[in-house]
């Protein structure tokens, strides 16, 4: 049974206890690896809290549900598209579609079910925020193909994974785009660079297999300069977030709120060991805390 559990699952015991079909569906949507929906959810929180409307816990609850469902839907779609490639990579060969345990027809059905949950969340948003959310569909649909045509699929993921920032902000401040577009653009660009950094770390796990089967990634493109590259992306992210805070509120004290996140990102880079099989995954998962620290900074700046 254990050979049918994806190696980097975070809930091996829970997943292994499920009957085969529910276990495969849970794995297909990556319910056993919550780090993905945390990383999708945190930018939503940034947009909500930077908007300065307080805690907004009910809204955040809906956005969390949407993050879980749509991250799951994105993973199912990715596995359908990448089934043949996944079967040739050691870490992903045991995925339900790649291994043949789940048919593509059933996978499409599961994808539709998850999208219906996402639709329920979408209907809780204001019309302008709904339009912004729907604007990400093309980006999401194109993402699985980016690794075939560019060395920087992580850049595309950066645009996709941080879209919730724009959704959260627009729901609460639908008429403020003209007033604060510069701060919002800087925040979004910084978020995208953050994603490039942490997903490059994640891609370190598959460098050898990716090279053999022709999958492109920023980790392969950087070669022996991965640590320097990730440092550059993280530094640029912090710089753009600081710019966003300054454009939003010209207060030097507000910039201090970013110090914990900056220190945490510096720790990631300083302790990153690209040649250690376990280290990159641990550093990648550490970005759940980074997201929380940036969220706290956004709350301070937006609500102080």
KEMAR-340558 format. One record per residue (C-alpha): residue in one letter; x, y, z; residue number from 1. Coordinates in Angstrom, 2 decimals. Example, Ala and Ser with C-alpha at 12.3 -4.5 7.8 and 13.67 -1.06 7.14 Angstrom:
// KEMAR-340558
drenmi,c1,c2,c3,tikol
A,12.30,-4.50,7.80,1 $
S,13.67,-1.06,7.14,2 $
This chain:
// KEMAR-340558
drenmi,c1,c2,c3,tikol
X,0.00,0.00,0.00,1 $
X,2.78,2.46,0.82,2 $
X,4.16,2.37,-2.69,3 $
X,0.89,3.99,-3.80,4 $
X,1.43,6.98,-1.53,5 $
X,3.19,9.91,-3.22,6 $
X,6.61,10.32,-1.54,7 $
X,6.16,13.93,-0.39,8 $
X,2.71,13.51,1.20,9 $
X,2.33,15.20,4.57,10 $
X,-0.43,12.93,5.85,11 $
X,0.82,9.46,4.99,12 $
X,-1.03,7.70,7.82,13 $
X,-4.37,9.44,7.15,14 $
X,-4.21,8.90,3.40,15 $
X,-3.09,5.29,3.74,16 $
X,-6.09,4.54,5.98,17 $
X,-8.59,5.51,3.28,18 $
X,-10.09,2.98,0.85,19 $
X,-8.34,2.94,-2.51,20 $
X,-10.67,5.18,-4.54,21 $
X,-11.11,7.97,-1.95,22 $
X,-7.37,7.81,-1.31,23 $
X,-6.60,8.26,-5.00,24 $
X,-9.05,11.15,-5.33,25 $
X,-7.57,12.83,-2.26,26 $
X,-4.08,12.45,-3.69,27 $
X,-5.21,13.67,-7.09,28 $
X,-6.44,16.92,-5.52,29 $
X,-3.37,17.03,-3.22,30 $
X,-5.51,17.08,-0.09,31 $
X,-2.64,15.19,1.55,32 $
X,-0.31,18.12,0.84,33 $
X,-1.90,21.27,2.30,34 $
X,1.14,23.44,1.62,35 $
X,-0.22,24.12,-1.89,36 $
X,-3.49,25.63,-0.78,37 $
X,-1.75,27.59,1.99,38 $
X,0.48,29.20,-0.62,39 $
X,-2.58,29.96,-2.76,40 $
X,-4.55,31.28,0.21,41 $
X,-2.03,33.68,1.74,42 $
X,-2.04,36.18,-1.16,43 $
X,-5.85,36.29,-0.79,44 $
X,-5.32,37.30,2.83,45 $
X,-2.80,39.95,1.78,46 $
X,-5.34,41.61,-0.50,47 $
X,-8.10,41.49,2.12,48 $
X,-6.02,42.82,5.00,49 $
X,-4.19,45.44,2.95,50 $
X,-7.58,46.81,1.94,51 $
X,-7.98,48.01,5.53,52 $
X,-11.43,46.59,6.30,53 $
X,-10.46,44.69,9.43,54 $
X,-10.29,40.94,9.95,55 $
X,-13.04,39.92,7.49,56 $
X,-13.05,36.37,8.86,57 $
X,-16.17,35.25,6.99,58 $
X,-14.67,36.39,3.68,59 $
X,-11.38,34.70,4.50,60 $
X,-13.25,31.48,5.29,61 $
X,-14.80,31.49,1.82,62 $
X,-11.46,32.30,0.21,63 $
X,-9.82,29.46,2.13,64 $
X,-12.47,27.03,0.85,65 $
X,-11.95,28.38,-2.64,66 $
X,-8.19,27.99,-2.35,67 $
X,-8.51,24.34,-1.30,68 $
X,-11.02,23.52,-4.05,69 $
X,-9.33,25.41,-6.89,70 $
X,-5.84,24.28,-5.96,71 $
X,-7.23,20.76,-6.05,72 $
X,-8.90,21.40,-9.41,73 $
X,-5.66,22.83,-10.79,74 $
X,-3.73,19.76,-9.65,75 $
X,-6.25,17.40,-11.22,76 $
X,-6.07,19.30,-14.50,77 $
X,-2.27,19.33,-14.33,78 $
X,-2.17,15.56,-13.76,79 $
X,-4.52,14.92,-16.68,80 $
X,-2.36,16.98,-19.01,81 $
X,0.96,15.68,-17.65,82 $
X,0.06,12.00,-17.20,83 $
X,2.67,10.73,-19.66,84 $
X,5.41,13.01,-18.33,85 $
X,4.58,12.19,-14.70,86 $
X,4.90,8.47,-15.47,87 $
X,8.54,9.05,-16.46,88 $
X,9.55,10.99,-13.30,89 $
X,10.32,8.99,-10.16,90 $
X,8.63,11.37,-7.71,91 $
X,5.39,11.60,-9.71,92 $
X,5.13,8.14,-11.33,93 $
X,2.83,6.89,-8.55,94 $
X,0.28,9.68,-9.00,95 $
X,-3.22,8.27,-9.60,96 $
X,-3.61,9.24,-13.27,97 $
X,0.02,8.64,-14.25,98 $
X,-0.06,5.17,-12.70,99 $
X,-3.42,4.31,-14.27,100 $
X,-5.30,3.83,-10.98,101 $
X,-7.64,6.71,-11.90,102 $
X,-8.97,7.00,-15.45,103 $
X,-8.92,10.36,-17.19,104 $
X,-12.71,10.23,-17.45,105 $
X,-13.06,9.94,-13.66,106 $
X,-10.40,12.62,-13.21,107 $
X,-12.41,15.02,-15.37,108 $
X,-15.49,14.29,-13.28,109 $
X,-13.57,15.02,-10.08,110 $
X,-12.27,18.23,-11.65,111 $
X,-15.83,19.38,-12.41,112 $
X,-16.93,18.61,-8.84,113 $
X,-14.10,20.72,-7.41,114 $
X,-14.90,23.55,-9.83,115 $
X,-18.51,23.53,-8.60,116 $
X,-17.22,24.19,-5.09,117 $
X,-15.14,27.02,-6.55,118 $
X,-18.29,28.38,-8.25,119 $
X,-20.10,28.41,-4.91,120 $
X,-17.27,30.53,-3.48,121 $
X,-17.26,32.79,-6.54,122 $
X,-20.94,33.59,-5.99,123 $
X,-20.12,34.98,-2.54,124 $
X,-18.01,37.74,-4.10,125 $
X,-19.05,41.10,-5.48,126 $
X,-19.46,41.27,-9.27,127 $
X,-16.20,43.14,-9.86,128 $
X,-14.26,40.59,-7.80,129 $
X,-16.00,37.78,-9.70,130 $
X,-14.75,39.24,-12.98,131 $
X,-11.21,39.50,-11.64,132 $
X,-11.32,35.90,-10.37,133 $
X,-12.55,34.61,-13.73,134 $
X,-9.68,36.45,-15.41,135 $
X,-7.27,33.84,-14.06,136 $
X,-8.85,30.93,-15.96,137 $
X,-6.70,31.35,-19.08,138 $
X,-3.52,31.54,-16.98,139 $
X,-4.48,28.40,-15.06,140 $
X,-5.37,26.47,-18.22,141 $
X,-2.06,27.36,-19.90,142 $
X,0.22,26.60,-16.95,143 $
X,0.79,22.83,-17.48,144 $
X,2.11,23.54,-20.98,145 $
X,4.64,26.16,-19.88,146 $
X,7.20,23.56,-18.76,147 $
X,7.29,22.36,-22.36,148 $
X,7.97,25.73,-23.99,149 $
X,9.92,27.83,-21.49,150 $
X,12.67,27.41,-18.91,151 $
X,10.63,29.62,-16.60,152 $
X,7.27,27.91,-15.93,153 $
X,7.73,29.19,-12.38,154 $
X,7.15,32.73,-13.68,155 $
X,3.78,31.68,-15.08,156 $
X,2.95,29.98,-11.79,157 $
X,3.83,33.24,-10.06,158 $
X,1.07,35.03,-11.95,159 $
X,-1.43,32.23,-11.27,160 $
X,-0.75,31.49,-7.61,161 $
X,-0.95,35.12,-6.46,162 $
X,-4.13,36.10,-8.29,163 $
X,-6.10,35.91,-5.05,164 $
X,-4.36,39.11,-3.95,165 $
X,-6.27,40.99,-6.66,166 $
X,-9.51,39.17,-5.89,167 $
X,-9.43,39.92,-2.16,168 $
X,-8.59,43.57,-2.69,169 $
X,-11.24,44.08,-5.40,170 $
X,-14.01,42.52,-3.31,171 $
X,-13.48,45.09,-0.58,172 $
X,-12.40,48.10,-2.66,173 $
X,-13.95,47.64,-6.10,174 $
X,-13.72,51.33,-7.00,175 $
X,-10.17,52.02,-5.83,176 $
X,-8.14,50.60,-8.73,177 $
X,-7.41,54.04,-10.20,178 $
X,-6.33,55.33,-6.79,179 $
X,-4.09,52.48,-5.66,180 $
X,-3.16,50.55,-8.82,181 $
X,0.57,51.32,-8.35,182 $
X,0.72,49.89,-4.83,183 $
X,-1.37,46.89,-5.85,184 $
X,0.81,46.27,-8.92,185 $
X,3.98,46.37,-6.82,186 $
X,2.47,43.98,-4.27,187 $
X,1.38,41.56,-7.00,188 $
X,4.75,41.68,-8.80,189 $
X,6.55,41.02,-5.52,190 $
X,4.25,38.09,-4.81,191 $
X,4.96,36.61,-8.25,192 $
X,8.73,36.84,-7.66,193 $
X,8.29,35.16,-4.28,194 $
X,6.54,32.26,-6.04,195 $
X,9.35,31.98,-8.59,196 $
X,11.80,31.73,-5.71,197 $
X,10.02,29.05,-3.70,198 $
X,8.93,27.01,-6.72,199 $
X,12.53,26.98,-7.95,200 $
X,13.42,25.45,-4.60,201 $
X,10.64,22.89,-5.08,202 $
X,11.88,22.05,-8.59,203 $
X,15.30,21.08,-7.18,204 $
X,13.79,17.70,-6.26,205 $
X,13.25,16.73,-9.90,206 $
X,16.28,18.15,-11.69,207 $
X,17.72,14.84,-12.87,208 $
X,14.41,13.33,-13.98,209 $
X,13.27,16.59,-15.59,210 $
X,16.47,16.79,-17.60,211 $
X,16.01,13.23,-18.88,212 $
X,12.39,13.62,-19.98,213 $
X,12.70,17.16,-21.33,214 $
X,10.78,19.09,-18.68,215 $
X,12.07,22.64,-18.28,216 $
X,12.36,24.53,-15.00,217 $
X,14.11,27.51,-13.46,218 $
X,16.08,25.10,-11.25,219 $
X,17.63,23.53,-14.36,220 $
X,18.12,26.89,-16.06,221 $
X,20.07,28.31,-13.12,222 $
X,22.26,25.24,-12.81,223 $
X,24.83,25.74,-10.08,224 $
X,23.60,29.27,-9.33,225 $
X,20.28,28.30,-7.81,226 $
X,21.00,29.80,-4.39,227 $
X,22.06,33.08,-5.95,228 $
X,19.00,33.09,-8.17,229 $
X,16.58,32.39,-5.34,230 $
X,18.29,35.09,-3.27,231 $
X,17.75,37.57,-6.09,232 $
X,14.07,36.70,-6.47,233 $
X,13.43,36.87,-2.73,234 $
X,15.28,40.17,-2.40,235 $
X,13.30,41.63,-5.29,236 $
X,10.06,40.41,-3.71,237 $
X,10.83,42.15,-0.41,238 $
X,11.84,45.31,-2.26,239 $
X,8.59,45.42,-4.22,240 $
X,6.49,44.70,-1.14,241 $
X,8.26,47.55,0.65,242 $
X,7.53,49.80,-2.35,243 $
X,3.88,48.75,-2.26,244 $
X,3.63,49.60,1.43,245 $
X,5.29,52.97,0.85,246 $
X,3.00,53.84,-2.07,247 $
X,0.02,52.82,0.03,248 $
X,1.15,54.61,3.18,249 $
X,4.23,56.84,3.35,250 $
X,5.36,55.79,6.79,251 $
X,8.84,54.42,7.52,252 $
X,7.48,52.54,10.52,253 $
X,5.15,50.59,8.24,254 $
X,8.17,49.14,6.46,255 $
X,9.35,47.59,9.73,256 $
X,6.42,45.18,9.48,257 $
X,8.24,43.41,6.63,258 $
X,11.37,42.66,8.63,259 $
X,10.18,39.26,9.98,260 $
X,9.32,38.06,6.47,261 $
X,12.65,39.32,5.11,262 $
X,14.57,37.51,7.87,263 $
X,12.65,34.31,7.22,264 $
X,13.38,34.40,3.49,265 $
X,17.06,35.08,4.24,266 $
X,17.09,32.03,6.52,267 $
X,15.63,29.89,3.73,268 $
X,18.39,30.85,1.33,269 $
X,21.17,30.60,3.91,270 $
X,20.17,27.07,4.89,271 $
X,19.20,25.81,1.43,272 $
X,21.17,22.74,0.35,273 $
X,20.32,21.91,-3.29,274 $
X,22.11,18.56,-3.08,275 $
X,20.28,17.29,0.01,276 $
X,17.20,15.28,-1.05,277 $
X,15.09,16.45,1.92,278 $
X,16.28,20.03,2.36,279 $
X,14.58,21.70,-0.65,280 $
X,11.16,20.29,0.23,281 $
X,11.51,21.51,3.82,282 $
X,12.53,25.00,2.68,283 $
X,9.69,25.09,0.17,284 $
X,7.18,24.20,2.86,285 $
X,8.61,26.90,5.12,286 $
X,6.96,29.47,2.86,287 $
X,3.69,28.81,4.64,288 $
X,5.20,30.86,7.47,289 $
X,6.47,33.47,5.03,290 $
X,2.91,33.94,3.77,291 $
X,1.65,34.39,7.32,292 $
X,4.36,36.94,8.12,293 $
X,3.57,38.99,5.02,294 $
X,-0.13,38.75,5.90,295 $
X,0.60,40.18,9.34,296 $
X,2.54,43.03,7.72,297 $
X,-0.38,43.74,5.38,298 $
X,-2.77,43.89,8.34,299 $
X,-0.52,46.37,10.15,300 $
X,-0.18,48.61,7.11,301 $
X,-3.80,48.39,6.03,302 $
X,-5.50,48.69,9.42,303 $
X,-3.16,50.74,11.60,304 $
